């Protein structure tokens, strides 16, 4: 009988053990994010409707953690523990972690959502994504940060919820494992998990240009985390307080706002914006800030003046 599993097209059997592997990285794109192009098109349409014509587009935390930093007051990229995550029916909460941000640097380029190869061999950021960011940045309101009062990770729903209306929602797998399966290569999937739970794989970390091995476990999962490009606490202080519950849940699980990265660099980022932190791998910065702009445009968030200026500098150096 036909296989109706929505993830089957991305995997093939290695043997009778139930372990799977993804297609070679050269053929993999952002899973379920034809939504990236849809969002880009929407941003361009809004911008052009506002009279900003003249820009044409060519067409796109995570560990197995238990517990939540939602009530700790810590930055939302903190992974509070390394306990084994449950199966996808009960997605594991996670958070993003706090450490001093790094200084920004020159502009960059990379491929939309596809894990970046080592420096010097990184593909360019998608032209449509860059075009949308260049058009969308002037449309973002420039304001100061609102108080962080009332921020709680729980304001953005259960961590890695599948109950969302963005790409990948209601596919039977939690968002954390969706992103791991999208961004890692040579993955092995847990038998009996409906091809959801990623047991191991290799990350070509776009933030550092380094290769990171991932193995699911209480002492190893922290090596690869999922970053919110627009950190949730940053979003809270720049407009997300006014969003509805469903919109905040979508923001926290939107594939365009999520990227698997090495745990150490995710912790250094903390909840910094583009004015206070950019990826050490300069070749990825163009895509990084472009995705931030499109996400902020999509969810009606604003930027500070310093953040706007930092993004503008990076976009000026994009191809």
N, C-alpha and C positions, 0 to 999 in steps of 0.2 A: 504494500500500500504506500501511497506517497508520503514523503517526510515533510511535515508541516512545521518543523522546528525552525524558527526564524534565524537561528544562528548556524544551522547546518551548512549553509552555502559558504561559510567562512572557514570551515574546518574539514579535515579528512582523517579517517581512522589510521592510526599507526599500528594497531594490532587489536587483539581481543580484550585488552585490559580496559578499554574505554578511554584511554589517553588520546588526546587529540593534538594537532599542531595547526597553526594558522598558515595561510598562504605566504609565499615569500614576501618580504617587506616591499619589494619594488612594485608589487601589484596592490598593496593595501592602502586604502584611503580612510578618512574619518568614518567610522562605522555609524550608520544611521544618521549621518549628518549631511545628507543632501540638504538638511536644514541649514547648514552653513551658507550654501549658495542662496537659499530662500531668504535667510536673514540679511545677507549682503544685498540682495536685490531689493528687499524692503527698505533698507537704509538708503540706498541710492534713490529709490522712488520718492521717499520722503524728502530727501535733500533736493532733488530736482524739482519737486513740487514747491519747494520753498524758494526757488529761483536761483539755486546754485548749480546751474547746468554747466557743461563743459568738461565733465569728467566721465569717461566711458569705462565700463568694466568689460573684461574679456569673458565673461560668463555670468567657490568654497570657504584626598590627601591620602596617598591611600596606603593603608596597611590593613592587615586583618586585625583591627583593634576592637576592643570592647570598652564600654564606658564612653562618656561624652564630656567635652569641655564646655558644654552649653551653659553651665552655671558657675564656672570657675572664674569668669572674667578675663580669661587668657585669650590671646589672639585665636582666630578661628581656624588656623592651620596647625594647631597642636594635636599630635597623636598622643593621647594621655596614657595609653598602655599598649602592651604588645600581646594582649590575650588573643587567642584564636577566634576568628570570626565564625558566626553561625552560617548555615547554608542560606541560599538566596531567599528562602521564604521569610527569613528574619535577618534583613541586612544589618551588618555591623555598623554601629556609629563610629565616627572618626572625627578628627578635627585637624586643624592646621597649626604650627608651633612657634613660639616666640623667641626671637634672637635679633641682635642689631641688624638693620638693613644695610645693604651694600650700596655704594655710590653708583649712579648711572654712568653710562659711557656712550660711545658713538653708535650710529645706526646699525641695522642688521637686516637679515633676511633668512627665511626658512620656509618649509612647506606646510600648508594649512592643516594642522592637526596630525600630520604624519611624523612619527618620531624622527628627529634630526640625526643624520649620520655625524661622524666625528667632524670637527672644524676643518674647513678647506674643501669639504665634499658635500656641503649642505645645499639642497635645492632652494630656489628663490621662493619667497612668500607669494601666494597666489595673487596675480594682478588684480582680480576682482575684489579680493579682501583688502588689499592696499588702497584701491580706488575708493571703496566704501568708507574706509577709515579717513582718508583725506577729505572726502566730502562730508563725512559725519562729524568730524572733530569740531568744525566751526559751529555746528548746531548744538553741541553740548553746552548747557548752562555752566557758567563759571561762578562758583560760590565758595565760601569758606566751609570747613567741616562743621556739621551739626554735632551736638554733644553725643557721646556714646551711651548716654543714659538709656537704660532699657534694653541694651543689646544682650542677646542670649542666642546661642546656637539653635536652640529650639524654635526661635522665631522663624527659622527657615525650614521647619519641618524635620521629620525623622531623617537622620543622616543616610544618604544614599538610597532614598526612597524610589521605588519604581512607579509610585503613584503620581506621575507628572505627565504633562502634555507636551513636553519637548521631545526631540528625537531620542529614541531608545526607551521612552516611557511605556509602561505596560507590556514589556516584552518578556516578562517572567524572570528577569535577572536584575539584581540591584545595580545601581549606577557605578559603584566602586569596581565591581568585577567587569562591568561593561567597558570602563575606561582602561582597566588593565589589559583586557582582551584586545582592545583597539590599539593601544600604544606599545605593547610588548610584542616581541617576535619569538618564534620557536616556543610557543606556550604549550603547557600540558594542563588539561582540564580535569577536574575531579570527577571520577565515574559516579553516576547516579545523581549528578547535580543539574541535569538538563543542559549540559554544556555551558554552565554558568560560572562555577567557581574556578578561578585560575590558581593552579598549584605552583607553577613555576614558569619562568620565561626570562627573556633578556630585554633590557631597556637601553635604547640608544638615547640617553638623556639630552633633550634639546637645550636645557638650561646650562649644562656644563660641557656638552660634547663628549662626555665619557660614557663608557658602557658599564651598566650595573646589572648584576645577576639578581633575580628575584626568586625567592622560595617562600611559600606561605608557611608561617609558623609563628609561635609566640615570641621567638627571639630573632627572627629574620625578616618579618614582613615590613618592618620599619625602614628597611633599606630602600624601598620604593614607596613613595607616597603620592597622593593626588592633590595637586595644587589648584585652588580657585584662582584663576588669573586676576579677576577682580575679587579680592578677599571679602568675605562676607561681612566682617566688621567694618571694613572700608566702605562697602556698599551701604551698610546701615547708616553710616554717617553722611552719606551723599545721596539720599533719596529713598533707600529701601524701606525706611520707617513708614513711608506713605503707601507702600505696595500692599496689595492684598495677600492673604495667606497662600493662595495658589501661585501667585506670581513670585513670591519669595521662594517657595519650594521649587519652582521651575528654575529660578536663578541659581540655586544651590546645586542643581543636577543637570544643567544645560551643558552638553558636550563641548560647545564652543568656549565655555568658561572653565573647562577642566583639562588638566594635563598631567600625565604620570611623569614624575621627576624623581631624582634622588632625594632621599629623606633629609640629608644634611643641608642641601641647598634650599629645600622647602622651609626648613627651620630658620635658616638665615634670612629668608625673605620676610618671615613673620606675616604681618598684615599690611606691608608697605605698598604704596602706589608707585606709579612710574617716576615720580619726583624723588623718591627715596630708595628705590630698588629696581634694578634691571638684571636680566640673566647675565651671569659671567661670560657665557658664550655669546660674544657680540654678534655672531652671524644669525642668531635667532631673534634678536631684539626687534627687528622690523615686524615680524609676524606677531610677536608678543604684544606690542603696543597696539597693533591693528586690531587684534582680537579684543583687547580691552575696550577700544573705542566702539566696536560693533556691539559688544555686550552692553555697554553703558547706554548706547543709543536704543537698543532693543528694550531695555528695562526702565528707561526714563531716569537714569542717574546723572549726576553732575560731576564735574571735575573742579579741583582747585586751580588757581592760576599757575602755581608751580607745576602741577601735574600736567595741565594743558601745554605749558611751554616745553616740558620734557618730552611729551608725546610728539609735539610738532617738530622738535629737533630730530627725533628718530625717523619720523615719516619723511622728512626732507631728504634723508639719505637712502630711502628705499628705492629699488629699481623702478 
